[in-house]
Amino acid sequence: MSRLAPRLLLAIVALFLAAPVAIIAGVSLNAQQSLVFPPQGLSARWYAAIFTDPAWRAALLTSVAVAALAALLAVLVALPIAYALWRRASPVGRLVQLLGVSPFVLPPVITALGALAFWSTAGFYGSPFTVVVSHAVFFTSLPLVTLTLGFASIDREIVEAARTMGADERAVRRTIVLPMIRPYLVSGFAFAFVLSLNEYIIAYMTVGFTMETVPIKIFNALRYGYTPVMASISVLFVALAAVVFSLVARFGDLPRLLGAWDRR
């Protein structure tokens, strides 16, 4: 009985969290253009509309491009910071690390307002690259955390052994450090990519009137009425996030990435 209660509680929580996704999935299969659950008739034409409708297809491609570039930039910023802290910790390095994490700790609307003020003052408001840079700044903390965990998992005795055998710093980075942190590198990119893909506030504040990502497209389309394409693309994004995180769990150390201590 003592084991049944926690499992029952977890099952109830899981059902509570999955219910909105199940309802959206059902709504996306409506044969008619209506916000009804259970669906009245079944049709997959709204999923096809994501790729056949020029406006939705353009928004999808824009979202993927922005998310990929922002995640790549976030990783490129986080990697040297994490590597420098691993090589030699210092008060300045810790301060830089704190600055790298701080944007994600703040409410997104604060970061969005800061980005709006900065790009407007600089004269670049509305330029496509502003949302990429803003997302990269906001999500740098994700690869920074994963890479810090990755560097912490490296046994320094292996590095010292390689140096004793005559390997220079470049060889150590290429043959030891990079292979050992690669899962954390990919995981940080994946986390930043998925969250950037779904981010709305910062994107709207920086390019909302000149470029449409999928979240912006959904909110703009709501002005003219509901269409099941909104539900369909939401389900597609949920499925994409599930696939990405499943790959992270399959090829990376997901418990450690989520903060679990190594019990060895």
N, C-alpha and C positions, 0 to 999 in steps of 0.2 A: 504493500500500500504506500510505503514511503517513497518508492521509486515511481509509482504511477502518477502521483500528484505533479512532480516537476515535468514529466513527459506530457501530461494533459495540459499543463499551463503553456508549455512550449508550442503544443499543437494549436491551442487557442490563439496565441500570439501570431503564429505563422499564418493561420487563416485570416486573422484581422489584417495583417500586412498584405496578404495576397489578394484579398477581396477587391480592392480598387483596380488592380491590374486585370483580374478576371472580368470585372464589369466592363472595363474599357475594351478588352478583347472581344467581349460579346457585342458591344455597341458597334465595333468596327466591322462586324459581319452582317449588319442589317442590310437587307435587300433594298430598302428605301432610304432616302436621305432624312433620317429621323434619329433623335436621341432617345432610344427606347431599349430597355433591357427587361426581360430576355429579348433577343433579336427577333424581329418579325420577318421571317424568311432569311435565307443565308446567301451571301454573295461575297466574293473576294475581289470585286471590281474596285473597291476603294483602295486596296493594296496596290493594284495595278496602276491606279491613278497617281500614286506617288512618283512613278517613273515615267508615266505617259503625259501627265500635265506639266507643261513647261515651267510654270511658276513653282510648283512643289519640287520638281526635279532640280531646278536651279538653287532653291533654298537648301535642299539636301546636300548637293555638291559643295555649296558654300560652307555649310556647317562642318562637313568632313574636312575640307581644306583648312578652315580656320582652326579646328581642333587639332589636326595633325601638326600644323606649323607651330601653334602655341605650345603643344606638348613637347615638340622637339626643342624649341627655344628654352622652355623651362628646364629640360634636362641639361642642355648646354650651359645654363647658368648654374644649376645645382651641382653638377659634376665637379668643377674645380673647387667649389667651396667645400664640399664633402671631402675631397681628396686632400686639400690643404689642412683641414681639421684633423684628418687621420694621420697625416705626416707629423704635424706638430700643433698641439692645441695651444692657443694663446687667447688673452682677453679680447684682442681685436677680432680674432677668428670667431669667437663666441658671439661677439656683437654682430658680426656679419650674418652668422647663422640665425640669430634672433630676428634680424631684419628680414631674412628670407622667409621665416615662418610667420611673421606678424601679419602680412596681408590676408592670409587665410584665416587668421584668428578673428580679425575684424568682421563685422557684418558686411555682406557684399554691397549693400547700398552705400556704405561709407567709401569703399574702394571705388565704386562706380562714380560717385560724385567727385572723388579726387581725380579719377581718370578724365572725366568730363571737363573739369576745370583746367587740368594740365594740357590736354590736347587742344582745347579752345584757345588757351593763352598762347600755345606754340603755333597755332594756325593750321593744325593738321586735323581738326575735327572732321569726321566723316570719311577720312581716308581708310581704305581697307586694312592697312597694316596696323592701325591703332588698336583694333579689337584683338589682333594677334598678340601684340606686345602687352596689352592690358591683361588678357587672359594668362599670358606667360608669367607676368608679375604676380598675379593672384594665385596661380596654381604651382609656383615654384616650390612651395613648401612640401608638396607631395613627393616629387622625386628627391628633394633634399632629405626628407625623413627616410625614405626607402634606401637611398644611397648611403646615408650615415649608418643605417643598420647593416648594409652590405659591407662597408669597410670595417665595421666593428667585428664582423664575423670572420675576417681574415686572420689566420694564425700568423703572428709576426715571426715566429720561429721558422716558418716556411720561407718567408721573405729573407730573413737573415741567412738561411741555408743557401738560397739562390745567390746572394751576394758573395758568400764565402766561396762558392763554386766558380766565381768569376763573372756573374751576370751584372751588366750595368743597369742603371735606373730604367732605361728604355726597355730593356729585355724583361726586367721585373714587371713593369707595367703591362707589357704585351702578353707575357706568358703566365703570369700569376694573378696580378691584380684584376685585369680586365675579365678573364674567364670567371673569376670568383664573384665579381659584382654584376656580371651580365644579367642574371635573373632579377636583381634589384633595379638595374637600369631599365629593363623592359617593363617591370612592374610600375616604376615611377612614371614612365611614358604612358602606360595604359591607364593609370588612375587619372592623370592630367587630361588625357584624350577624352575619356568618357565624361568627366565633369565639364570640360570645356564644350563638349558637344551639346550638353543640356543647359548650359548657362544662358540666362536671359537678361538680367539686370545690367551687367557691365556691357554686354554687346549692344543693348538698346541705348545705353547712355553714350556710347562711342560712335556707333555707325547706324543707329536705329532708323534714321531717315534716309540713308543712302544705300544700305545693303541689308538684305534679309537672310538671317539664318533661320533654321526651322523653328526654334522657339519664338523668334520675332514674327515669323510668318503666321504661326498659329494665333498669336494675339492680334495681329493685324486682320486676319481673316475673320475673327470673331465679330468684328464690327459689322460685317455683312451677313451674319447668320452662321449657323452650325453646319458642318459637313463631316461625315464619317471619316474623311481622309485625315482629319486631326487625330482621331482615335487610332487609325491604322498606323500612322507614322509614330505615334506614341508607343504603340506595341512594338514597332520595329526598333525603336531606340532602347526599349527595355530588353528586348531579345539581344540586341548588340551588346549592351552592357553585361548581360548574363554570360554571353560567349566570351567576352574579354576577360571578365573576372574568373571564369572557369579555366581559361588558359593560364591565367596568373596562378591559380590554385594548383593547376596540373604541373606546371614547369617551375614554379617559384615556391618559396617558403612562406605560404600565406599566413599561418599562425604568427610567425615572427614579424611579418610585415604589419600585422594588426596589433602588435605590441606584446605578444607572448614572450615570456622569458625562456631562454634555453635551459632545460633541466638536466643536461648532461653534466 
